[in-house]
Amino acid sequence: MAEKEVIRHEVVVVIVNEGHSDKVMDAARDAGARGGTIAHARGSGTKDIEKKYGIVITPQKEMIYILVNESIRDKVMDAINKAVGLDTLGQGIVFSLPVDNVSGLKLE
């Protein structure tokens, strides 16, 4: 019996100012992602953070969760960072987390 190929996944998490999730998803799809989940969120921070990083903390945020094959994670994250990174109006923060198990996906 042939061994089943192990495909490793990561979840790319993006936090952006409200109204920028379409830019996130466009960049992610262009880099090979197939879709994502968008949730509305509220951010908070201190004036010290604003001064240190040179950004303004706006309370209305969107969080985008994108499950990707580990092999395209860096490409997806780089594309998102270019589209909505901290130096843009989106002021996006992008990070990834490993995923141990996935079910319900059709692998192609």
C-alpha positions as CSV (number, residue, x, y, z in Angstrom):
1,M,0.0,0.0,0.0
2,A,1.4,3.4,-1.0
3,E,2.1,6.0,1.7
4,K,-0.2,9.0,1.7
5,E,1.6,12.2,1.0
6,V,1.7,14.6,3.9
7,I,0.8,18.1,3.0
8,R,1.6,20.7,5.6
9,H,-0.5,23.8,6.1
10,E,-0.2,27.1,7.8
11,V,-2.8,29.8,8.6
12,V,-1.8,33.2,7.5
13,V,-3.3,35.8,9.8
14,V,-3.7,39.4,8.7
15,I,-4.8,42.4,10.8
16,V,-5.7,45.5,8.8
17,N,-7.6,48.7,9.1
18,E,-11.2,48.4,8.2
19,G,-11.9,48.5,4.5
20,H,-8.7,46.9,3.3
21,S,-9.6,43.2,3.4
22,D,-10.3,43.1,-0.4
23,K,-6.7,44.2,-1.0
24,V,-5.5,41.4,1.2
25,M,-7.6,38.8,-0.5
26,D,-6.6,40.0,-4.0
27,A,-2.9,39.9,-3.1
28,A,-3.3,36.4,-1.5
29,R,-5.1,35.0,-4.5
30,D,-2.6,36.4,-6.9
31,A,0.1,34.6,-4.8
32,G,-1.8,31.2,-5.0
33,A,-4.2,31.2,-2.0
34,R,-7.7,30.0,-2.8
35,G,-9.7,31.9,-0.2
36,G,-10.0,33.2,3.3
37,T,-12.2,34.2,6.2
38,I,-12.7,37.8,7.2
39,A,-13.8,38.8,10.7
40,H,-14.5,42.3,12.0
41,A,-12.4,43.2,15.1
42,R,-11.5,46.1,17.3
43,G,-7.9,47.1,18.0
44,S,-6.4,48.9,20.9
45,G,-3.0,50.2,21.7
46,T,-1.1,52.9,23.6
47,K,0.5,56.2,22.5
48,D,3.9,54.6,23.2
49,I,3.2,52.1,20.4
50,E,2.1,54.8,18.1
51,K,5.3,56.8,18.8
52,K,7.7,53.8,18.6
53,Y,6.3,52.4,15.3
54,G,5.1,55.6,13.8
55,I,1.6,54.3,13.2
56,V,-1.8,55.5,14.4
57,I,-3.9,52.8,16.1
58,T,-7.4,52.9,14.6
59,P,-10.0,50.9,16.5
60,Q,-11.9,49.3,13.6
61,K,-10.0,46.4,12.2
62,E,-10.5,43.4,10.0
63,M,-8.8,40.0,10.6
64,I,-8.3,37.7,7.7
65,Y,-7.5,34.0,8.1
66,I,-6.0,32.3,5.1
67,L,-5.2,28.6,5.1
68,V,-2.4,27.8,2.7
69,N,0.0,25.0,1.8
70,E,3.2,25.6,3.6
71,S,5.1,25.8,0.3
72,I,3.4,29.1,-0.7
73,R,3.2,30.7,2.7
74,D,6.1,33.1,2.2
75,K,4.9,34.1,-1.3
76,V,1.4,34.9,0.1
77,M,2.8,36.8,3.1
78,D,5.1,38.8,1.0
79,A,2.3,39.7,-1.5
80,I,0.0,40.8,1.4
81,N,2.8,42.8,3.0
82,K,3.4,44.7,-0.2
83,A,-0.3,45.4,-0.7
84,V,-1.3,46.4,2.9
85,G,1.8,46.5,5.0
86,L,2.5,48.9,7.9
87,D,3.7,51.6,5.4
88,T,0.3,51.7,3.6
89,L,-3.1,53.0,4.6
90,G,-4.1,49.4,5.5
91,Q,-1.3,49.3,8.2
92,G,-1.4,45.5,8.0
93,I,0.3,43.1,10.3
94,V,0.9,39.6,8.8
95,F,2.0,36.5,10.6
96,S,1.5,32.7,10.2
97,L,0.9,29.8,12.5
98,P,1.4,26.1,11.9
99,V,-1.6,23.9,11.5
100,D,-1.5,20.4,12.8
101,N,-4.5,18.9,11.2
102,V,-6.9,19.9,8.4
103,S,-10.2,18.2,7.4
104,G,-12.9,19.3,5.0
105,L,-10.5,20.5,2.2
106,K,-10.5,19.0,-1.2
107,L,-6.8,18.7,-2.1
108,E,-5.9,19.1,-5.7
